[in-house]
Amino acid sequence: MPKPDFGMIDWTDAQLDAMFLRSEAKPLDGFLNAGEHRVEPGSHEIYNDQRWKGFMPKGLLATEATARLSLGFAKKLWRVKKGFGGETQYYGGTIATAHSIKNITLDRQTHDLPPGRYVLFGYTDPVFEHLFYDLVKPISDDLMLFRGYTGQFPDGKRGWTALLLRRYPFAQMGIDDHDLLFARGSTPAEKDLLGSWRLDALYYSNQPVGIGRVRFDRSPNGKLQVDCDPSGSQQGLLLPKFVAEHFQTGRIPTLRKELRTVDGEYLVGKWTTDIRGPYAKFLLAGSPGLFHPEKRTGRATRFALYYLLTRVAPGATVALS
């Protein structure tokens, strides 16, 4: 079947819901997660069948629920003795809410639902039971859509319609995808670094966000040099001064050690460092940030910045939003 249109990642709620309503739900059997995880270098895509990665529609008003989901979510599906099991994962899978799963068919208009087949995801954890439910439509091999509701089926109120993918471009990679690319990459030669790059960090939304521009070139004496311009980082994103200072000429040996070449267009990097003071306390308390805590038995916690460098064509403008 054809690959999903990745332009859907930037669709509004109205666009996604229109597609939800006009699409026919396929049997759920073909949409269970088998665990395969691979990189497709030629198309710069990742196939991650460990879970279905969620994408909220663009332009939603902020609420408690949208704030929670905007920090990253996924759905995982499997078979049980009598049907299917599932869960919604948050914060990269560290928190999960269990689902009951039921195929339903409506033969007449029911509230805001036209006749047709749907998959009902109930929330079984006591806090969320009878408070939320989702109606899911498996549409194509790598694409599902779902409506999120508050209330009890079928009388709930729709909040939004969102997107679930298990195939997506590098620009939407998560930390597990970054780990896969890092493990298969090689340390870049100096010539591989030359040029301008967009600098993205993997934020808690579990996908990259733009934080600056990096340029590698040669000094008059032929030495490799680098400069980082963080001035275009996304509005509202806390970018500590020491991050920009890390991407400077004196740090080139360290940068080369923490970078891996994917191909001529992409590099992935992982910088692990010590952070102290209030910023570290915010991160350890679970506040969203660019750095991810890495606990070590019997030793102080260190923090990792997972980042992506995407080559910018000469003369092109780097858009970070």
C-alpha positions as CSV (number, residue, x, y, z in Angstrom):
1,M,0.0,0.0,0.0
2,P,1.2,3.6,-0.5
3,K,3.2,5.3,2.2
4,P,1.4,7.9,4.3
5,D,1.5,11.6,3.2
6,F,3.9,13.1,5.7
7,G,2.4,16.5,5.1
8,M,-0.4,15.3,7.3
9,I,1.9,15.9,10.3
10,D,1.2,19.6,9.8
11,W,-2.6,19.3,9.3
12,T,-5.1,21.0,11.5
13,D,-7.8,19.3,13.5
14,A,-10.4,20.1,10.8
15,Q,-8.3,18.5,8.1
16,L,-7.6,15.3,10.1
17,D,-11.2,15.0,11.2
18,A,-12.4,15.3,7.6
19,M,-10.2,12.4,6.6
20,F,-11.3,10.4,9.7
21,L,-14.9,10.8,8.7
22,R,-14.4,9.9,5.0
23,S,-12.1,6.9,5.6
24,E,-13.1,3.3,6.1
25,A,-11.6,1.4,9.1
26,K,-9.6,-1.6,8.2
27,P,-9.3,-4.8,10.4
28,L,-7.1,-4.2,13.4
29,D,-5.1,-7.4,12.9
30,G,-2.7,-5.8,10.4
31,F,-1.9,-2.9,12.7
32,L,-0.5,-4.8,15.7
33,N,3.0,-3.9,16.7
34,A,5.6,-6.6,15.8
35,G,8.6,-4.7,17.1
36,E,10.6,-4.2,13.9
37,H,12.8,-1.0,13.9
38,R,14.8,-0.1,10.9
39,V,16.3,2.9,9.0
40,E,15.6,3.4,5.3
41,P,18.6,5.6,4.3
42,G,17.5,6.2,0.7
43,S,14.3,7.9,1.6
44,H,15.5,9.3,5.0
45,E,12.7,7.5,6.8
46,I,12.4,5.4,9.9
47,Y,10.1,2.4,10.2
48,N,9.4,1.9,13.9
49,D,6.9,-0.9,14.6
50,Q,7.6,-0.9,18.3
51,R,4.7,1.5,18.8
52,W,2.5,4.0,16.9
53,K,3.9,7.4,17.2
54,G,1.3,10.1,17.9
55,F,1.1,13.6,16.3
56,M,-1.4,16.1,17.6
57,P,-3.1,18.4,15.1
58,K,-1.6,21.9,14.6
59,G,-3.3,25.0,16.0
60,L,-5.1,23.5,19.1
61,L,-5.9,25.7,22.0
62,A,-3.8,24.7,25.1
63,T,-5.6,22.5,27.7
64,E,-4.5,20.1,30.4
65,A,-4.9,17.2,28.0
66,T,-3.2,18.8,25.0
67,A,-0.3,20.0,27.2
68,R,0.3,16.4,28.4
69,L,0.1,14.9,24.8
70,S,2.2,17.7,23.3
71,L,5.1,16.3,25.4
72,G,5.0,13.1,23.3
73,F,2.8,10.1,23.2
74,A,2.4,6.8,21.3
75,K,0.0,3.8,21.2
76,K,1.1,0.2,21.3
77,L,-1.2,-2.7,20.2
78,W,-0.9,-6.5,20.7
79,R,-3.0,-9.6,20.6
80,V,-4.5,-11.2,23.8
81,K,-6.4,-14.5,24.1
82,K,-9.7,-12.8,23.5
83,G,-9.1,-10.0,21.1
84,F,-6.5,-7.2,21.5
85,G,-4.7,-5.3,24.1
86,G,-3.2,-1.8,24.0
87,E,-1.8,1.2,25.9
88,T,-1.0,4.8,25.4
89,Q,2.6,5.7,26.3
90,Y,3.9,9.1,27.5
91,Y,7.4,10.5,28.0
92,G,9.0,8.0,25.7
93,G,7.2,5.0,27.3
94,T,8.1,5.7,30.9
95,I,4.4,6.2,31.7
96,A,1.6,4.1,30.2
97,T,-2.2,3.9,30.5
98,A,-3.9,0.6,29.6
99,H,-6.7,0.2,27.1
100,S,-9.6,-2.1,26.6
101,I,-10.1,-2.6,22.8
102,K,-13.4,-3.4,21.1
103,N,-14.5,-3.4,17.4
104,I,-17.8,-1.7,17.0
105,T,-20.1,-1.1,14.0
106,L,-22.8,1.6,14.0
107,D,-25.7,1.1,11.6
108,R,-27.1,4.6,12.0
109,Q,-26.0,8.1,13.0
110,T,-25.0,8.1,16.7
111,H,-24.4,11.6,18.1
112,D,-21.4,12.9,16.0
113,L,-20.6,9.5,14.4
114,P,-21.9,8.4,11.0
115,P,-22.6,4.8,10.4
116,G,-19.5,2.6,9.9
117,R,-16.8,0.5,11.6
118,Y,-14.6,1.9,14.4
119,V,-12.2,0.6,17.1
120,L,-13.1,1.7,20.6
121,F,-10.2,2.3,23.0
122,G,-11.4,2.5,26.6
123,Y,-9.1,3.6,29.4
124,T,-9.0,1.0,32.2
125,D,-6.8,2.7,34.8
126,P,-9.1,3.9,37.6
127,V,-8.2,7.6,37.2
128,F,-9.1,7.7,33.5
129,E,-11.9,5.0,33.4
130,H,-15.2,6.5,32.2
131,L,-13.4,9.9,31.8
132,F,-11.7,9.4,28.3
133,Y,-12.0,7.1,25.3
134,D,-10.7,7.1,21.8
135,L,-12.2,6.0,18.5
136,V,-9.6,4.7,16.1
137,K,-9.6,4.1,12.4
138,P,-6.8,2.0,10.9
139,I,-6.5,3.4,7.4
140,S,-3.3,2.2,5.6
141,D,-0.3,0.1,6.5
142,D,1.5,2.8,8.4
143,L,-1.3,5.2,9.3
144,M,-4.2,5.4,11.8
145,L,-6.4,8.3,12.9
146,F,-8.2,8.6,16.1
147,R,-10.7,10.9,17.8
148,G,-10.0,11.7,21.5
149,Y,-13.2,12.0,23.6
150,T,-14.0,13.0,27.2
151,G,-17.0,11.3,28.8
152,Q,-18.5,7.8,28.2
153,F,-19.1,6.2,24.9
154,P,-21.2,7.0,22.9
155,D,-22.1,10.2,24.6
156,G,-18.7,11.8,25.0
157,K,-17.5,15.1,23.6
158,R,-14.8,15.1,20.9
159,G,-11.6,17.0,21.8
160,W,-9.6,16.6,18.6
161,T,-8.6,14.1,15.9
162,A,-4.9,13.0,15.9
163,L,-2.5,11.1,13.7
164,L,-0.6,7.8,14.4
165,L,2.3,6.7,12.3
166,R,4.8,3.9,12.4
167,R,6.7,5.3,9.4
168,Y,8.0,8.9,9.5
169,P,10.9,11.0,8.2
170,F,14.1,11.7,10.1
171,A,12.7,15.2,11.0
172,Q,10.2,13.4,13.3
173,M,12.6,10.9,14.9
174,G,12.5,10.1,18.6
175,I,15.3,9.2,21.0
176,D,15.0,5.4,20.2
177,D,15.4,6.3,16.5
178,H,18.3,8.5,17.2
179,D,20.0,5.7,19.2
180,L,19.5,3.4,16.1
181,L,21.1,5.9,13.7
182,F,23.9,6.6,16.2
183,A,24.8,3.0,16.6
184,R,25.1,2.4,12.8
185,G,27.0,5.6,12.1
186,S,30.7,6.4,11.9
187,T,32.8,9.2,13.3
188,P,32.8,12.0,10.7
189,A,36.0,13.1,9.0
190,E,36.7,16.8,9.0
191,K,35.7,17.1,5.3
192,D,32.3,15.6,6.2
193,L,31.6,18.5,8.6
194,L,32.2,21.4,6.3
195,G,29.2,23.6,5.5
196,S,26.1,24.9,7.3
197,W,23.8,22.8,9.4
198,R,20.5,23.2,11.1
199,L,20.8,22.2,14.8
200,D,17.8,20.3,16.3
201,A,17.6,18.8,19.7
202,L,15.3,16.0,20.7
203,Y,12.9,17.7,23.1
204,Y,10.4,15.9,25.4
205,S,7.9,15.9,22.5
206,N,10.2,13.0,21.4
207,Q,10.9,14.7,18.1
208,P,13.5,17.3,17.0
209,V,13.0,21.0,17.5
210,G,15.2,23.7,16.0
211,I,17.6,25.4,18.4
212,G,20.1,27.0,16.2
213,R,22.5,27.0,13.2
214,V,26.0,25.5,13.1
215,R,28.7,26.2,10.5
216,F,32.0,24.4,10.0
217,D,34.6,25.9,7.8
218,R,38.4,26.4,7.4
219,S,40.3,29.3,9.0
220,P,43.0,31.1,6.8
221,N,45.6,28.6,8.1
222,G,43.5,25.7,7.1
223,K,42.3,24.6,10.6
224,L,38.7,23.5,11.0
225,Q,36.6,25.9,12.9
226,V,32.9,26.0,14.0
227,D,30.4,28.6,15.1
228,C,26.9,28.2,16.6
229,D,24.2,30.8,16.2
230,P,21.3,30.1,18.6
231,S,19.5,33.4,17.8
232,G,16.8,31.6,15.8
233,S,15.8,29.0,18.4
234,Q,12.1,28.5,18.8
235,Q,10.3,31.1,20.9
236,G,9.8,30.0,24.5
237,L,12.5,27.2,24.4
238,L,15.0,27.6,27.2
239,L,18.5,27.4,25.7
240,P,21.2,27.6,28.3
241,K,24.2,29.6,27.3
242,F,26.5,26.7,27.8
243,V,24.8,24.8,24.9
244,A,25.8,27.4,22.3
245,E,29.3,27.5,23.9
246,H,29.6,23.7,23.4
247,F,29.5,24.2,19.6
248,Q,32.6,26.3,19.3
249,T,36.0,25.8,17.7
250,G,37.8,24.8,20.9
251,R,35.3,21.9,21.3
252,I,35.9,20.3,17.8
253,P,37.7,17.2,19.1
254,T,34.9,16.6,21.5
255,L,32.2,17.3,18.9
256,R,33.8,14.8,16.4
257,K,33.8,12.1,19.2
258,E,30.1,12.6,20.0
259,L,28.9,12.8,16.3
260,R,28.1,10.0,13.9
261,T,27.6,10.3,10.2
262,V,24.3,9.1,8.8
263,D,25.0,10.2,5.2
264,G,26.0,13.5,3.5
265,E,22.8,15.2,4.6
266,Y,22.5,14.1,8.3
267,L,24.7,13.8,11.4
268,V,23.5,12.7,14.8
269,G,25.1,13.6,18.1
270,K,24.9,12.8,21.8
271,W,26.5,15.1,24.3
272,T,26.5,13.8,27.9
273,T,27.5,16.3,30.6
274,D,27.2,17.2,34.2
275,I,24.6,19.9,35.1
276,R,24.3,21.4,38.6
277,G,22.1,23.9,40.3
278,P,18.4,24.9,39.7
279,Y,18.4,23.8,36.0
280,A,19.4,20.3,37.0
281,K,16.7,20.2,39.7
282,F,14.0,21.3,37.2
283,L,15.1,18.5,34.9
284,L,15.2,15.9,37.6
285,A,11.7,17.0,38.8
286,G,10.4,16.2,35.3
287,S,10.2,19.7,33.9
288,P,10.6,19.5,30.1
289,G,14.0,20.5,28.9
290,L,16.6,19.9,26.2
291,F,18.6,17.5,28.4
292,H,17.5,14.0,29.5
293,P,18.6,12.6,32.8
294,E,20.8,9.4,32.7
295,K,20.8,7.7,36.0
296,R,23.9,5.7,37.0
297,T,24.0,3.3,39.9
298,G,25.9,4.7,42.8
299,R,27.0,7.8,40.9
300,A,25.6,11.3,40.3
301,T,23.1,11.7,37.5
302,R,24.4,13.0,34.2
303,F,22.4,14.6,31.4
304,A,22.3,13.9,27.7
305,L,21.5,16.2,24.8
306,Y,20.4,14.2,21.7
307,Y,20.8,16.3,18.6
308,L,20.5,16.2,14.8
309,L,22.4,18.2,12.3
310,T,20.7,18.6,8.9
311,R,22.8,20.0,6.0
312,V,21.6,23.4,4.7
313,A,22.2,24.0,1.0
314,P,24.4,27.0,0.2
315,G,22.3,30.2,0.1
316,A,19.2,28.5,1.8
317,T,17.5,30.0,4.8
318,V,17.4,27.9,8.0
319,A,13.8,27.8,9.3
320,L,13.7,26.7,12.9
321,S,9.9,26.9,13.6
